[in-house]
């Protein structure tokens, strides 16, 4: 029976802080990692991710796909045995609320200038 390889990862957030390092099995999916990141997201940070689709994980310049495992993603081996691999976390900005935008547009139509710049 083959021994499953463990990969030690830390996740670098946009402000330079980290989540981890934590060891994961090489059969762990990227989607599972994103779920763990959401669960461990620092409570004091604004605009945290709400779902797996709000996050992108980047390793060695590549965006990792949710349904692939760490092994399938072919993470680069670290130079030092037992070294930590750093993945960068990008949070998709929240999409504007369509109702709020419509209210702004309506307000501009009612009270805004109807001038044209030529």
C-alpha positions as CSV (number, residue, x, y, z in Angstrom):
1,X,0.0,0.0,0.0
2,X,1.4,3.4,-1.0
3,X,1.9,6.0,1.6
4,X,0.0,9.2,0.7
5,X,2.3,12.2,0.4
6,X,1.5,15.2,2.6
7,X,2.0,18.7,1.2
8,X,2.5,21.7,3.6
9,X,0.8,24.8,2.3
10,X,0.3,28.3,3.5
11,X,-2.1,30.8,1.9
12,X,-0.9,34.4,1.3
13,X,-3.7,37.0,1.5
14,X,-3.7,40.3,-0.4
15,X,-2.6,42.2,2.7
16,X,0.5,40.0,3.1
17,X,-0.9,38.0,6.0
18,X,-1.0,34.2,5.9
19,X,-3.3,31.4,6.8
20,X,-1.3,28.3,7.7
21,X,1.0,26.5,7.2
22,X,-1.1,23.3,7.3
23,X,-0.3,19.9,5.9
24,X,-2.8,18.4,3.4
25,X,-2.9,15.1,1.5
26,X,-1.8,15.3,-2.1
27,X,-5.3,13.9,-3.0
28,X,-7.0,17.0,-1.5
29,X,-9.0,19.0,-4.0
30,X,-8.5,22.7,-4.6
31,X,-12.2,23.3,-3.8
32,X,-11.7,21.7,-0.4
33,X,-8.7,24.0,0.2
34,X,-10.9,27.0,-0.6
35,X,-13.6,25.8,1.9
36,X,-10.9,25.6,4.5
37,X,-9.6,29.1,3.7
38,X,-13.2,30.5,4.0
39,X,-13.6,28.8,7.4
40,X,-10.2,30.2,8.6
41,X,-10.6,33.7,7.1
42,X,-9.6,36.3,9.7
43,X,-12.8,37.8,11.2
44,X,-11.3,41.3,11.4
45,X,-10.8,41.5,7.6
46,X,-13.5,43.2,5.6
47,X,-14.8,41.8,2.3
48,X,-14.1,38.2,3.1
49,X,-15.1,35.5,0.6
50,X,-18.6,34.1,1.0
51,X,-18.3,31.0,-1.3
52,X,-15.7,28.9,-3.1
53,X,-16.4,30.8,-6.3
54,X,-15.3,34.1,-4.7
55,X,-11.7,32.7,-4.4
56,X,-8.9,32.0,-6.7
57,X,-5.8,30.1,-5.7
58,X,-2.6,30.9,-7.6
59,X,0.5,28.8,-7.4
60,X,3.6,29.3,-9.6
61,X,1.6,31.7,-11.8
62,X,-1.3,29.3,-12.5
63,X,-4.9,29.6,-11.3
64,X,-5.8,26.2,-9.8
65,X,-9.1,24.5,-10.7
66,X,-11.6,23.6,-8.0
67,X,-12.1,20.0,-9.2
68,X,-8.4,19.1,-9.4
69,X,-6.3,17.6,-6.6
70,X,-3.0,18.9,-5.4
71,X,-1.3,16.1,-7.2
72,X,-3.2,16.8,-10.4
73,X,-2.3,20.5,-10.2
74,X,1.4,19.4,-10.3
75,X,2.6,21.7,-7.5
76,X,6.3,22.5,-7.9
77,X,8.4,20.6,-5.5
78,X,10.1,22.7,-2.9
79,X,13.9,22.8,-2.9
80,X,14.1,21.9,0.8
81,X,12.5,18.6,1.8
82,X,9.6,19.4,4.2
83,X,9.4,23.0,2.8
84,X,6.2,25.0,2.7
85,X,4.5,25.9,-0.5
86,X,2.9,29.4,-0.6
87,X,-0.3,29.9,-2.6
88,X,-1.7,33.3,-3.3
89,X,-5.4,33.9,-2.5
90,X,-7.3,36.4,-4.6
91,X,-10.8,37.4,-3.6
92,X,-13.2,38.4,-6.3
93,X,-14.7,41.8,-5.5
94,X,-18.4,41.7,-4.6
95,X,-20.7,42.2,-7.6
96,X,-22.7,45.4,-7.5
97,X,-26.3,44.9,-6.4
98,X,-28.5,45.4,-9.5
99,X,-31.3,47.0,-7.4
100,X,-28.9,49.5,-5.9
101,X,-27.5,50.5,-9.3
102,X,-31.1,50.8,-10.6
103,X,-32.0,53.2,-7.8
104,X,-28.9,55.3,-8.5
105,X,-29.8,55.4,-12.2
106,X,-33.4,56.4,-11.4
107,X,-32.2,59.2,-9.1
108,X,-29.9,60.6,-11.8
109,X,-32.7,60.6,-14.3
110,X,-35.0,62.4,-11.9
111,X,-32.7,65.0,-10.4
112,X,-29.7,64.9,-12.7
113,X,-28.7,67.2,-15.4
114,X,-29.9,66.5,-18.9
115,X,-27.2,68.4,-20.6
116,X,-25.1,67.1,-23.4
117,X,-21.4,67.8,-23.8
118,X,-20.5,68.2,-27.4
